[in-house]
């Protein structure tokens, strides 16, 4: 059975000692070297909304000599303390690969602020100081510099100027609001105060923005407005903290999740070569007959774009139905490794292929309706992504792909099997990924109406720590990982089909009580288009997250 273990047991730093810059505790960003601090001292805690819904502010402690604080940390009270902030020091000019060696007048990378501006105080209209006060200060940088975060104090006196450093603007990148951590507008309407988590605006494997771990706060913030803090930028050309090929395999062996399929799943995964060898056909627009596909995919058209000129389909003979059900014995996860968050994290994207995606089951209140065609299509690619911290080598979080979206789940909220290996639950028929067993509703949980995603433990599983194939890691260079031929196929892995699913749905809607009919119809209109079977899915390299960040 899967069980929960404390996050402290998840680190893998001991696997990578004396193995280059990966998991060595420090990362070079060019002119700056940074360290991740995870030890904190509480400054002030708030319950301005309701019990356990406030936030706490912390300052980093144990900063090594020569490194400087860039800002303080904030997180919700409802979560275990498990954050970080980066501290930085300037690298000697002759050691930095990006140093301005020909410019002796270049300003230093780090500077003290000129002053502080008081952004908010708990004295503003609140009678609940919880045994103390809170003052949030924004460093006022010298010209040509930017602040990375705020300082928080429990006294009205401004912090000393040497308590924080601002960063030269060319060493920074833009960041954006990510998640709301605290909103007090309902409790203190005359003195609204909000706290947000932030992330780099430019992400994905080409993005160089590095999150500092600090927070953004203020009364209001308009969409599109530039933030008054920034993130760091990795200007190192080589991304030295990324794992090498041996370390990649060690990480997968150490953290590779076990993917459990539903005990009633009939549309199981297979390997891509098995799918090809068992009769999959390549079709071309204007031609009735398809051609057999080589087991390696060598005769698939490579490159280009998804122009509708080619597509893959199931065999047309008596093997068609059996191929739909996959072949669990051959199944493996196809791994793409790439830099994340400016090379301070590594994303290990694991793709699973199923020859067929089954029809959906609708839940309408207490009634479950199994539809005959809606949601089914040939060729289903789903994925999970492990995010590894390059400072320590620990598993930080896992992204669970769920139809047209997904969610990041922190390592401490996962289930584990065999120590460090997380459990992934693949939903019945649709193969969306979830962190825990149960019924997940794609629709309105409040109304109890939507598409069911059923997840449960079973004897049907794939252990990705053993059954995997590394198919891409572009940052290692062209000759380190050989990409399979089929990965270059940019067209659809299934034919375009149009089911009359709307008619089937309309019959259901007409039989519903008038009070909820409109809500149900609106919810159905928001379902992903792929559920209606209107087009075949593309392969991994055509997905936005191949180069970009995950949708969240």
C-alpha positions in Angstrom: 0.0 0.0 0.0 1.1 3.6 -0.7 2.0 5.6 2.4 3.0 9.1 3.3 6.5 9.8 4.5 7.9 13.1 5.7 9.5 15.4 3.1 12.8 15.3 5.0 13.3 11.8 3.7 13.1 12.9 0.0 16.5 14.5 -0.4 18.9 12.8 -2.8 22.0 15.0 -2.3 24.0 12.1 -1.0 23.7 10.5 -4.4 25.5 13.3 -6.1 28.5 14.3 -3.9 31.6 15.2 -5.9 29.6 15.1 -9.1 30.0 18.6 -10.5 27.7 21.6 -9.7 24.4 19.7 -9.5 23.2 19.3 -5.9 26.3 20.9 -4.5 24.3 23.6 -2.6 25.5 26.6 -4.7 24.6 27.8 -8.2 26.4 30.3 -10.3 24.2 32.7 -12.2 27.2 34.5 -13.9 28.2 37.5 -11.8 26.3 36.2 -8.8 26.5 33.0 -6.8 23.4 32.0 -4.9 22.5 29.6 -2.1 19.1 28.4 -1.0 18.2 29.1 2.6 15.5 27.0 4.2 16.1 27.9 7.9 13.9 30.7 9.2 13.0 32.8 12.2 9.4 33.8 12.6 8.8 37.5 12.6 5.0 37.8 12.7 2.0 35.6 12.1 -1.5 36.7 11.0 -5.0 35.2 11.2 -6.7 38.3 9.7 -9.2 36.1 7.8 -10.1 33.1 9.9 -8.5 30.3 11.8 -5.5 28.8 10.0 -6.2 30.9 6.9 -3.6 33.6 7.6 0.1 33.9 6.8 3.4 34.0 8.6 6.4 36.1 7.7 9.9 34.8 8.2 13.5 36.0 7.9 16.3 33.7 6.7 18.8 32.6 9.3 22.2 30.9 9.0 23.3 33.0 6.0 27.0 32.2 5.2 29.6 34.9 5.5 29.9 36.9 2.3 26.3 36.2 1.2 23.5 38.8 1.5 19.7 38.6 2.1 17.5 39.7 -0.8 14.2 39.6 1.0 12.0 37.9 3.5 9.7 34.9 3.1 5.9 34.4 3.5 3.7 31.4 3.4 0.2 30.3 4.5 -0.3 29.0 8.1 -2.1 26.0 6.7 1.1 24.5 5.2 4.1 23.0 6.8 7.1 25.3 6.8 8.9 24.3 3.6 10.0 27.3 1.6 13.2 29.0 0.6 14.8 32.3 -0.2 18.0 32.8 -2.1 20.9 34.7 -0.7 23.6 36.0 -3.0 27.2 37.1 -3.2 29.2 38.7 -6.1 31.6 36.5 -7.9 35.2 37.7 -8.4 35.4 39.5 -11.7 38.0 37.2 -13.2 36.0 34.1 -12.3 32.7 35.1 -13.8 32.0 34.0 -17.4 29.8 37.0 -17.9 31.9 39.6 -16.2 32.5 42.9 -17.9 36.3 42.4 -18.0 36.8 45.4 -20.3 34.7 47.7 -18.2 36.5 48.6 -15.0 33.8 51.2 -14.2 31.0 48.5 -14.1 28.8 49.0 -11.0 28.9 46.2 -8.4 26.2 43.5 -8.7 24.8 44.1 -5.2 24.1 47.4 -3.5 22.5 48.4 -0.2 19.2 50.3 -0.6 19.0 54.0 -0.1 16.0 53.9 2.1 12.8 51.9 2.9 9.1 52.7 2.1 6.5 51.4 4.5 4.0 49.4 2.5 1.7 48.1 5.2 1.3 47.8 8.9 -1.0 45.6 11.0 -1.8 48.8 12.9 -3.8 49.9 9.9 -7.4 49.4 11.2 -6.8 46.1 12.9 -7.6 45.5 16.6 -6.1 42.0 16.4 -2.3 42.3 16.6 -1.9 38.7 17.9 0.6 39.8 20.5 2.6 42.0 18.2 2.7 44.3 15.2 3.9 43.8 11.6 5.5 46.4 9.4 6.3 45.5 5.7 9.1 47.6 4.1 10.1 47.9 0.4 13.8 48.7 -0.2 14.3 51.8 -2.2 17.1 50.9 -4.7 19.9 53.1 -6.1 19.5 54.1 -9.7 20.1 51.1 -12.0 19.2 48.5 -9.3 16.0 46.6 -8.4 14.7 45.1 -5.1 14.1 41.4 -5.0 11.7 41.4 -2.0 10.4 43.0 1.1 11.6 43.1 4.7 9.3 42.6 7.6 9.7 43.9 11.2 7.7 43.7 14.4 8.7 47.3 15.3 8.0 50.6 13.6 11.6 51.5 13.1 13.0 51.1 9.6 15.4 48.2 9.2 19.1 48.9 8.9 20.2 49.5 5.3 22.8 46.7 5.5 20.0 44.1 6.2 19.3 43.6 2.5 20.8 44.0 -1.0 19.4 45.3 -4.3 20.6 43.8 -7.5 21.9 45.5 -10.6 19.1 45.7 -13.1 20.8 43.8 -16.0 21.1 40.8 -13.6 17.4 40.7 -13.0 14.3 39.5 -14.9 10.6 40.3 -14.7 8.4 38.3 -12.4 4.6 38.0 -12.2 1.9 37.3 -9.6 1.3 33.6 -9.2 -1.0 32.8 -6.3 -2.8 34.8 -3.7 -1.5 34.0 -0.2 -3.5 36.5 1.9 -6.4 38.8 1.2 -7.8 41.0 4.0 -10.2 43.3 2.0 -13.3 41.7 3.7 -11.9 42.0 7.2 -10.3 45.4 6.8 -12.2 47.1 3.9 -10.6 50.5 4.6 -7.0 49.1 4.7 -6.9 46.2 2.2 -3.8 44.2 2.2 -2.9 41.3 -0.1 0.1 39.0 -0.3 1.0 37.0 -3.4 3.5 34.4 -4.4 5.5 35.3 -7.5 7.3 33.5 -10.3 9.4 34.5 -13.3 7.4 35.8 -16.2 9.5 34.0 -18.8 9.6 30.3 -17.9 10.1 27.0 -19.7 13.4 25.5 -20.7 14.5 28.6 -22.5 13.5 31.0 -19.7 16.4 32.4 -17.6 14.3 33.9 -14.8 15.2 32.6 -11.3 12.7 32.8 -8.4 14.2 34.4 -5.2 11.5 32.9 -3.0 10.2 36.2 -1.7 6.7 37.6 -1.9 4.8 40.5 -3.3 2.4 42.6 -1.3 0.2 45.7 -1.5 -3.3 47.0 -1.5 -4.2 46.3 -5.1 -2.5 45.2 -8.3 -3.8 45.7 -11.8 -3.3 43.0 -14.4 -0.4 43.9 -16.6 1.1 46.3 -14.2 4.9 45.8 -13.7 5.7 44.6 -10.3 7.9 46.7 -7.9 10.2 43.7 -7.3 12.1 41.5 -9.7 13.6 38.0 -9.9 17.1 37.1 -10.7 18.4 36.1 -14.1 20.8 33.3 -14.9 23.4 34.7 -17.3 25.6 31.6 -17.2 25.8 30.2 -20.7 26.3 26.6 -19.6 23.7 26.1 -16.8 26.3 24.3 -14.7 23.9 23.2 -12.0 21.9 20.9 -14.4 22.4 17.1 -14.0 24.6 15.1 -16.3 23.5 12.0 -18.1 24.5 9.7 -15.2 22.8 11.9 -12.7 19.6 11.9 -14.7 19.4 8.1 -14.6 20.2 8.2 -10.8 17.3 10.7 -10.3 14.9 8.5 -12.2 15.9 5.4 -10.3 15.6 7.3 -7.0 12.3 9.2 -7.6 10.6 7.5 -10.6 6.9 7.3 -9.7 4.7 4.2 -10.0 1.7 4.9 -12.2 -1.4 2.9 -11.1 -4.2 2.4 -13.6 -7.8 1.8 -12.4 -8.7 -1.8 -11.6 -11.4 -1.7 -14.2 -9.3 0.0 -16.9 -9.6 -1.7 -20.3 -7.7 0.9 -22.4 -4.2 0.3 -21.1 -0.8 1.8 -22.2 1.7 0.2 -24.5 5.1 1.1 -25.8 5.2 3.0 -29.1 7.0 0.2 -31.0 4.4 -2.3 -29.8 1.7 0.0 -31.2 3.5 0.2 -34.6 4.3 -3.5 -34.8 0.7 -4.5 -34.1 -0.7 -2.8 -37.1 -0.9 1.0 -36.6 -1.2 2.8 -40.0 0.1 6.1 -41.4 -2.5 7.9 -43.5 -2.1 10.9 -45.8 -4.8 13.3 -46.9 -6.3 12.3 -50.3 -5.3 8.7 -50.0 -7.7 5.9 -48.8 -5.1 3.4 -47.8 -2.6 3.8 -45.0 0.9 2.3 -44.9 2.4 0.2 -42.2 4.7 2.0 -39.8 8.2 0.7 -39.0 8.7 -0.3 -35.4 11.1 2.6 -34.8 8.9 5.0 -36.7 11.6 5.6 -39.3 9.1 6.0 -42.2 7.0 8.7 -40.4 7.4 12.2 -41.8 9.7 14.1 -39.5 9.5 17.8 -38.6 7.2 20.4 -40.1 4.0 21.3 -38.3 0.6 19.8 -37.6 -0.9 20.7 -41.0 -3.5 17.9 -41.3 -1.5 16.3 -44.1 -0.7 13.1 -42.2 -2.1 11.2 -39.2 -1.9 7.8 -37.5 -4.8 5.4 -37.0 -5.5 1.9 -35.6 -5.1 -1.1 -37.9 -8.1 -1.7 -40.1 -8.1 -5.5 -39.8 -9.2 -7.9 -37.0 -6.4 -6.5 -34.7 -8.2 -3.2 -34.3 -10.1 -4.0 -31.1 -7.2 -5.8 -29.4 -4.8 -2.9 -30.1 -7.2 -0.5 -28.5 -6.6 -2.3 -25.2 -2.9 -1.7 -25.2 -0.1 -3.9 -23.8 0.9 -3.2 -20.2 3.9 -5.6 -20.4 5.6 -3.4 -23.1 4.6 0.0 -21.6 7.2 2.4 -20.4 7.4 6.1 -19.7 9.2 8.3 -22.2 11.4 10.9 -20.5 12.2 14.5 -21.5 14.7 16.3 -19.2 14.9 20.1 -19.4 16.0 23.2 -17.3 13.3 25.0 -15.3 13.3 28.3 -13.6 16.6 29.5 -15.0 18.4 26.2 -14.4 17.9 26.2 -10.7 15.5 23.3 -11.1 15.3 20.3 -13.4 12.0 19.2 -14.9 11.8 15.4 -15.7 8.7 15.1 -17.9 7.5 11.5 -18.2 5.1 10.7 -21.1 2.9 7.6 -21.2 1.3 6.4 -24.4 -2.1 4.7 -24.7 -3.3 3.5 -28.1 -6.9 4.5 -27.2 -8.7 6.9 -24.9 -12.1 5.5 -23.7 -15.5 7.3 -23.5 -16.4 9.4 -20.5 -18.9 8.8 -17.7 -21.0 11.8 -16.7 -22.1 12.4 -13.1 -25.3 14.3 -12.7 -26.1 14.4 -9.0 -26.5 10.9 -7.9 -26.8 9.5 -11.4 -23.9 8.2 -13.5 -24.3 8.1 -17.2 -21.8 6.1 -19.3 -21.7 7.7 -22.8 -21.0 5.6 -25.8 -18.5 7.8 -27.8 -17.9 11.2 -26.1 -14.3 11.5 -25.1 -12.9 8.5 -27.0 -10.1 9.0 -29.5 -7.1 7.1 -31.0 -3.7 7.8 -29.5 -3.5 9.3 -26.1 -0.4 11.0 -24.7 -0.4 12.0 -21.0 2.4 13.1 -18.8 3.6 13.9 -15.3 6.6 16.1 -14.5 9.0 15.8 -11.6 10.6 19.1 -10.6 14.0 18.5 -8.9 15.8 21.2 -6.9 19.3 21.7 -8.4 20.7 23.0 -5.2 20.1 19.8 -3.3 18.9 17.1 -5.7 15.6 16.7 -3.8 12.2 16.2 -5.3 10.4 19.5 -4.9 7.0 18.8 -6.6 5.2 16.8 -9.3 2.9 18.2 -12.0 -0.1 16.1 -12.7 -1.5 16.5 -16.3 -5.3 16.5 -16.3 -6.8 16.8 -19.8 -6.4 20.5 -20.8 -4.7 21.6 -17.6 -3.1 20.2 -14.5 -1.7 21.0 -11.1 1.6 21.1 -9.2 1.6 19.1 -5.9 4.3 19.7 -3.3 6.4 16.7 -2.3 4.9 16.7 1.2 1.4 16.2 -0.2 2.2 13.1 -2.3 1.8 9.5 -1.5 4.9 7.3 -1.7 5.8 3.7 -2.3 9.2 2.2 -1.6 10.5 5.2 0.2 11.2 8.0 -2.3 8.9 7.0 -5.2 5.7 8.8 -5.5 2.3 7.2 -6.5 0.5 8.5 -9.5 -3.1 7.5 -10.2 -4.3 7.4 -13.8 -8.0 7.9 -14.2 -10.2 5.3 -15.8 -10.6 5.6 -19.6 -9.2 9.2 -19.8 -5.8 8.6 -18.2 -5.6 12.0 -16.5 -3.1 11.9 -13.6 -4.0 12.6 -9.9 -2.0 12.4 -6.6 -4.6 10.4 -4.6 -7.3 7.9 -5.2 -10.9 9.0 -5.4 -13.4 10.5 -7.9 -12.3 13.8 -9.4 -15.1 15.7 -11.1 -14.3 17.7 -14.3 -17.1 20.2 -14.1 -19.0 21.7 -11.1 -18.2 20.0 -7.7 -20.8 22.3 -6.1 -23.5 21.0 -8.3 -22.1 17.5 -8.5 -22.2 17.6 -12.2 -19.4 16.8 -14.7 -17.1 14.2 -16.2 -15.9 11.5 -13.7 -12.3 10.8 -13.3 -12.1 7.6 -11.2 -8.7 6.7 -9.6 -7.8 3.7 -7.5 -4.9 1.3 -6.6 -4.7 -1.9 -8.6 -2.4 -4.6 -9.9 -2.2 -2.6 -13.2 0.8 -0.4 -12.9 4.1 0.8 -14.5 7.1 1.5 -12.4 8.8 4.4 -14.1 12.0 4.0 -12.1 12.7 0.9 -14.1 10.5 1.0 -17.2 11.5 4.2 -18.9 13.4 5.5 -22.0 15.2 8.8 -22.0 14.2 10.4 -25.3 15.4 14.0 -25.1 17.6 16.3 -23.0 18.6 19.1 -25.4 20.7 21.0 -22.9 23.3 18.1 -22.9 24.1 18.6 -26.5 23.1 16.9 -29.8 25.0 13.6 -29.4 24.3 12.7 -25.8 20.6 11.5 -26.1 19.4 10.1 -29.4 15.8 11.1 -30.0 13.6 8.3 -31.5 12.3 8.7 -35.0 8.6 8.8 -33.9 9.3 11.8 -31.6 9.8 13.9 -34.7 6.3 13.2 -36.0 4.5 16.5 -35.5 1.1 15.5 -36.8 -1.8 13.8 -35.1 -1.6 10.4 -33.5 -5.3 9.7 -34.2 -7.8 10.6 -37.0 -10.1 13.6 -36.9 -13.5 12.4 -35.9 -16.7 14.2 -35.1 -19.2 12.5 -32.9 -22.7 13.6 -32.4 -22.0 13.9 -28.7 -23.9 17.1 -28.4 -27.2 15.4 -29.3 -26.5 12.8 -26.6 -25.9 15.6 -24.1 -28.9 17.5 -25.1 -31.1 14.5 -24.3 -29.6 14.4 -20.8 -30.1 18.1 -20.3 -33.8 18.0 -21.3 -34.6 15.4 -18.7 -33.1 17.5 -15.9 -35.1 19.7 -13.5 -35.6 23.2 -14.8 -33.7 24.8 -11.8 -30.4 23.2 -12.8 -30.8 22.8 -16.5 -29.1 26.1 -17.5 -26.2 25.5 -15.1 -25.6 22.0 -16.5 -25.7 23.3 -20.1 -23.2 26.1 -19.3 -20.9 23.6 -17.6 -21.0 21.2 -20.7 -20.1 24.2 -22.9 -16.9 24.6 -21.0 -15.7 21.0 -21.4 -12.5 20.6 -23.4 -13.1 20.2 -27.1 -11.2 16.9 -27.2 -14.0 15.3 -25.2 -16.2 15.7 -28.3 -13.7 13.7 -30.4 -13.2 16.6 -32.9 -9.5 16.1 -33.5 -6.7 13.6 -32.9 -4.1 14.4 -30.3 -0.6 15.5 -31.2 2.6 13.9 -29.8 4.8 15.2 -27.0 6.9 17.6 -29.0 3.9 19.4 -30.3 2.6 20.2 -26.8 3.2 23.7 -25.4 5.0 22.3 -22.3 7.7 20.6 -24.4 9.5 24.0 -24.5 7.3 26.0 -22.2 6.3 25.7 -18.6 3.4 23.5 -17.4 -0.1 25.0 -17.3 -0.9 26.1 -13.8 
